[in-house]
Structure formats: structure tokens, C-alpha cells
Amino acid sequence: MFVKSVRALFLVGALSACGTEVPHDVPDADGVEPLQSQESNVIVGSVNWVSATTLSGTQRTRSRAVGYLSIPAVGSRCTAWLVSADTIITNNHCVGSASQAAGARASFNYEDGVAAASRVWYDCPTLIRTWASDDMTALRCRATNGQLPGNVYGWLTVASANAATNATVYVVHQNCDYYTTSGCTPTKKSSPGRVLNANYSTTDLSYDADTLGGSSGSPVLSTSSNQVVGLHHIGLGGNSQGRGTGNTGIKATRVRARLAEIGL
């Protein structure tokens, strides 16, 4: 599997090795994608996530805007989320160029209880812009059955202020514990947690919500406002079983600034 080097800013304490590639059920015609993504993320302690289908109220509504991102040009997958009717956000280390965006597509109903044949896919091959310094990429999606994805699943808003240390958050992402169950299906999950350090670095906050490789690009949401307070991307202190000490994401104010550059 192609693994990109993590920029020097994120090298300290970060786990960048992906481990063994494991095939899983993949979208038709996409070929075999690795179960893990291009960056390793970590579970902190024991696994603490639930199927997104068990959520209720606003958290369930917000989870609908998060999806599985298939990236056949690099033989990988990540998580992405809608920020407008036709725009999704993921990591630069997932899709870092127009050539890597070619053939990308997303499904927002890749969830427990939904058969593979019933998953709805949106082609998202257009690179709007990518920002290596903030590990962020915006892609444009086309309509399926005459509807843009955001008009079906809604979209997320980014908080105007950064989260505080000890604030409670949840990460919505596409994954399963493939270290424990090889070949499992990476359906949509929600991982609760709290902010460990609101100023982990100039760009990042850290938190203890569980993720694994493939969760890259997912939104970190405030449990009080249900707004995005981080763009998840890197795990800390990981081992060969995907267990570590924390995860990090790009702060809300930086994400908002990048979105403003593309008129969002």
C-alpha cells in the first residue's frame, strides 16, 4: 500500500505506518481496496464506538452527512463529510492531487443494515482545492438520480471558535476493528470522547475518541453544538494493533479559513 510521509509538523508522537492490507467488501467496479487508509489512527484503551444507526436526535441527523470515500486511484479509502450540497471534505493525505481524485466516489448510507446493493454512490472526482499544511482537501460531487448528496443527507457546519480542553466530542467515521476481526465491514461509526489538549499544536487539537486507519478525514463534532470542531487525521503513540494514546485533528478555525478560500 502506498503510504505518504507525514509532514514534519506532525511527526512527533504520530503513527504513520499502516500495517497489513486487508481486502473487504468494496463498491462494485472499484477493485480491491485496503481495509486501512493511508494513515494509521488509533483506538485509545478498549474499543468505544457505536453504529451510527443507533444514534438519535441531532447526532443521528449530523451523522448522515458523513460517508465512505472510495479512492481507487491510490487503492485506498478514507472518510469524508458534506460541507455543502455538492462539496465533501477529507484529508490531503487521502486525496492530494487531481490525479488522485480521479474516480473517487462516496456513499453516505454505507451503514449497518444496508445491503451492498442498496448503497447509493456519488461520483466525486473533481478536486476543488487541497491544503497540505492543514491536511485538508475539498472535492466536488455529482448528482445521482438527479439529486446532489447534500440535498439528500444534509451537510455539516464548522464552529466559529475552537473547542476547549476537556470539551466532549464525537467522531463520525467509516470503520471496524479489523485488527480483532479481519475482513470486517467498515460501516459508519460514532466514537465519543473528550478534548485532551485544545492546543496540541499550532494546527491541531487532540482527543481520545477512537479511530483506525480509514477514519482519516472524518469530522470531530462538539456534543453541545453538533458543529465540526476538528478535521480528524492522525493517531498518536500507536502500536502494531492500532492501539495508542490519542488522535489529532485540524482546529475548527483553520478549517473555516480554508473553506472561506473556496467561497464556503
N, C-alpha and C positions, 0 to 999 in steps of 0.2 A: 504494500500500500504506500502511496506517495504521502510523505509526511513533510510538512513545511517546518522550517526552523522558526521557533518563537522569537520575536524581536527581543533585543537585549533588554528592553524595559521590563519585560515580563519573565526574564529567565530566572530570577531569584525565587526559589521555592516552587517553581511551576513544573508540572509534569507534562512532558511533550511527547513521550513515546506512546504508541498506540497499542502495541501488543499484537496478538494473533488476529488475523482477519477471520470472521465467521460469516458465511452466507446466511441469508434469511429470506423470507418471502418478500419479493420485490415487485414493484409495479410492472405490469406487462410491458414487454419490449425494452425494458431498461437493462436487461442483463443482470449479472450477479454483482451486487454492491456489498461492500464490507459492512458488518453489523456496527462496527465502530466508525467514528468520524476521524477527521484529520488531527484533532487534538484530543488528548485524554482529559477527562474531567473526573471528579471523584465522589464517591459515597463517603460520608462522614459518620463513622460508627456503623450502626446497623442500618439497613435499608429503611428509609422512611419516606415513601411516596405512595400515592393512591391513584387509581384510574381516574382520569378526568371525568368520566361518565358518572362518578359518584359525587361530584361537586354539585352544589345547589346555588341558587340566587345569582348574585353578580359574578362570583368567581366562576361559575359554570358558563355564564354568558361570555365572560372575557376569554375563557379557555377555547372557545370556538374559533377565535381568530388566530390560533396557533396551529402550525401544521408541520407535517413531514416534508422535508425538502430533498428530493432526489437530484443528485448531481452526477449524471452519467459521464460527463467529460473527464472527470477525475476518479470515477468509480467509487463514489462516496455518498454519504448522506449527512444532513445536519437538520436543525430545527429552524423554522422561520416564522415570522408573525406579521400580520397585516397592519399597516400604518395608514392606509387609505384604501379606497375601493379596489385599486389595481397594483399597489406597491407593497412588497414584502421586505423585511429587514432580516439579515442574517450576518454571519461573521465574514470578514475579509479572508480569514484563513480557510473558510469553506468555499467561497467564490471570490477570487481575487482579480479576475480579468474577464473581458468579453468572451474570450475563447472558453473559459471555464464555465461561463453561464450558458453556453450553447446546450440546448436540450434539457435544461433544468425545468423541473415541474414540482408542483406542491399539491398535497392533499390535506384538507382540513378536517376530514372525517375519518382519518386513519386512527380509529378508536376501537376499544373493546366492544365486541358485539356487532361490528360492521364487517361483513364478509369482504374479501379482497375484490370480488367482482362488483361490489357496491360502493367502493371508494371512488370519489369524484376527484379528477386530476385537472389541474390548471397549468398550462404551459407558461413558464416564467423565464424566458431565455434572454430577456433584454437587460443588460447592465445599465442602470441609471448612473450610478457612481459608486466608487469604493474608496474607503479611507483606511489605509494601512495603519496609521498612527492610532486609530481608535478601533481597529479590528472590526470594521462595520462595512456592510455592503447593502445597497438598495437595488432590488430587481423589479421589473415591471411584468405583470402577469396579464395574459389574455383571457377573454371571456370563454366560458364553457357553457354550452346550452343557452347562449345568449345573455349570460349573466357574469359580471365580474365577481371575483371571490368575496370582496368586501361587502358587496350588496347582498350576499347570502349569509356570511358569517360575522359581519361587522368588523371593526378594527379597533386597535388599542391606541390610547393616548399616553404621551410621555409626561411625567411630572415636571413641573417648572422648577422644583427645588430637589436637591439631593437627599437621599434617605439619611437618617441619623443612626449612629451606632446603637445597637440593641433593638432597633425597629423590627417588627415582624414582617416577613415577606413570604412569597411563594413563587416557585419557578415552574412554569408550564413547558413541557418538553416532550419529545418523542424518544422513548427508550424502554429498556427492560434490563434486568440484571443478567446479562449474558455471561458473566463470569461464573455465576451459580447455575444458570440454565442455558447451556449452549443452544443456539438456534432459536431462542425465544423471539417473539414478535414485538418490535419497538412501538407499541401503541402510546397514545397520549397520556402523560402522567402529570400529577401536580405534587411538587415537593415543598412542604412547609419548612420554614427556617427563620433565622434572625440575622441581622447585620452584625458581623463580628467587628468590622472596622470600616467606618464610613469613609475613611481617608487612607485606605490601604496603600494607594499610590496616587500620583497626580491624576491619573486617568480612572483608577479603579476603586470600587468598594469590594469588601469580602463578606462572605456569608456561609452558613453551614447547611444550606439546603442541598439535598443530594442530587447529583447528576452523574452521567457517564459519557464517554465518547459517543457522539451522536446528538447530545443535548446542546452542542455548540450553536450559538445564535438564538437561543431561547430568551424570552423576556423574564426579567425579575420584577415581580409586581408587589406593590405595597398592599398589605392586608387591610389597611384602613381606607385607602383611597381607590384601590384596584387600578392604579395607574402604574406605568412602567417606571421603575427607578433604576434599572440596570439592564445592560445587554450582556448576557452571560457568555463567557468564553474560555476560561482556563481554570484547571484544578490545581491544588497546592498539596505538596507532600505526598504524592500518590505512590502506591506500590504496584506490584505486578497483578494484583487482583482488583485494581481500580478503587482501592480504599485510601483515603488521605485525610487531610486536616481542614480543608475548606475549599471554596470555589470563589472566583472573582468575576466581576462584570464591569463594563464601562459605565460610568456615572451618568445619571439622567441628564444633567445639564450639558454634557458633551454630546450625548445622543441628540438632544433637541437642537443644538447648534449645527450639527451635521444635517439634520432634516431641514432646517431653515435654508441651508445652502441649495436644496433642491426644491424649494417652494412649499414645504410641508410643515 
